[in-house]
Amino acid sequence: MALDPRTRIGHVHLTVSDLDRALSFYRDVLGFEVTARYGRDAVFVSAGGYHHHIGLNTWAGRGAPRPPAGTTGLYHLAILFPDRAALAATVRRVIDNIPLEGASDHGVSEAIYLRDPDGNGIELYRDRPESDGRAVRMAASRCTRGHSIFRRCSLRERCDGPLRVAAGAAARS
């Protein structure tokens, strides 16, 4: 049985080791607004007045180290911006404070990748409108180095050029 197509992910809760440090990142760097705070243990943040998009808590992690690389867990959470201007405004704040890990042009979207202070992966992205001729079928998309769009390219690889598209789909330059 399939889920109702109107179903959405409403929010994510992240265990963090230092609540104030995490709050500084999500509020001051990314720009989320605090909607509720529960003492020293938890804070909820959102955009646009929603009760919370992200819950930050120390219930199981106050002072805990980052999980080691190569273990299971959250790969990243993706924050969808309404348009390229809104994405760019946040990226300008981020690059002054946080090292970027990568960027990708997925054809249907553009994304920037980074980590929060606890090592959680963050994707900042915007979808291209369907009317944009560059919004090609995802399954056929490749970056200029030939990587599948499902492989995130690091900034050092400079995969920011035109997409190459498999036979049968329209290419863009």
N, C-alpha and C positions, 0 to 999 in steps of 0.2 A: 504494500500500500504506500503510495507516494504522499509526501507532505503537501498540504495546501500551498499553492504557489505564492500566496501572500505572506508566507512565513518568513521571518527575518531573525537574525541574531540580534537580540535586544541590548546586551551588554556583556562585558567580560570582567572578571575579577582577577586581579594579579596579586600574588603574594610578593611583598617587597621586604627588604631588610631594614630600610630607613624611610619611614613615612614622610618626613619633612623633605628629604632629598628627592623622593619620587614625586611628591606634590610640586616641588619647584620645577621639575622637568615638565610634568603634564600641564600645569597651570601657566608657569612663566615662560617656558620655551615653546610648547605646542599651542598654548592659548585656551585650553579648556577652562570652564568656570566651575568653581566648587559649588555643589548643590547640598551636600551634607557632610558633617564631620562627626566622628564618633571617638572623641577623646584622642588618645595617643595611638589608637588601634586601627582606625579605618577612615577613609575619606572617599566620597563619591564625586566624580567630575563629569561634566557633560558639555555639549554644544547646543545652543538654541533652546535651553530651558527644559530639555528632557530630564527625567529624574536622575538617571545616570547612565552614561555610556561605558564608563570605566570605574570599577571599584578597586581601590588600592588598600591592601590590608597587611598587617604584620601578625595576624593571628597565628601563623605557623612559621614565620620567617624573621622575626626581629633579630637583626645582627647576623643573619645567615649569610654564607658566602654564595656567590653566583654558582649556578649549576655548571658542571664541566661541559666543555664543548663535546659534541658528538653523542649526547644523551637524548632520550626521548623527552617530550614536553612540548610546550608551545613553540612553533617555528616562528610565527609572527602574528601580530594583530594588524589589520589593515584599516586605516582611517581614510574614508572617502570624502574628498572635497567636492563642492558643487561645480567648480570650474577651475581652469588653469590659473587664473588670477589669485584665487583663494589659496590654491596649492603653493604658488610662488611666494605669496606673502609669508606663509609659514616656513617654507624652505629658507627664506632669507633670515628668519630668526634662528632657525636650527643651525645653519652653517656657521654662525658666530659662536655657537656654544657646544656643538656635538659633532664628532667626526661622522661623516657619511660612509656607509659601507658599500653602496652601490646605487645604480640607477638602471631603469629598464623601460624601453618603449615596447609595450606589448601589442601595439597595433590598436587594440580596443581601449587601451589605457596607458598612462604614463605614471611611473612610480619612482620614488626615492626610498632607499632603505637605510636604517640606522638602528641603534640599540638604546634602550632606556638605561638609567643608571644601574639597574639590577640585571642587565644583560638580556632582557626580553626584546625580541625582534619587533621592529615597528616598520610598517609600510605606509608611506604617505602617498596617496594616489588620486588621480581624477580619471573618470571615464570620458572617452571621446563621445560626442553626440553621434547617433546613428547616421546623421546626414554627412558626417566627415568621411570623405572617401578613403581616409587612412585607416578607418576602423574595419580592418580586414578580418576574415575568419581566424580565430585564435589557433585552431589546429594546424593551420598552414603557415603561421608566422615564424620567421627566423630573424635574428638580428643580423647585422652586416658581417659578423664573424661566423654565421651559420648555426649559432646556438638556437635550440628550441626556446620559445618564449617561456617555457616552464623552468629554464635554468636562468637564475639571476646572474647578470654579468656584473663584475666588480667595476668600479670607476676606473681602475687601472687598465681594464680591457677596452675602454672606449667603445662600447657597444651602443653609441647614441646616434648612429647614422641611419640611413634609410633601411626600412625592412626589405628583406627579400622574401618573396612569397612563393609557395609551392605552385606547380603548374595548375592552371585552372582558376586561380584567384588573381585579382588585379594587383599589380605592384605599384608602389609609390616611390617617389624620389625625394 
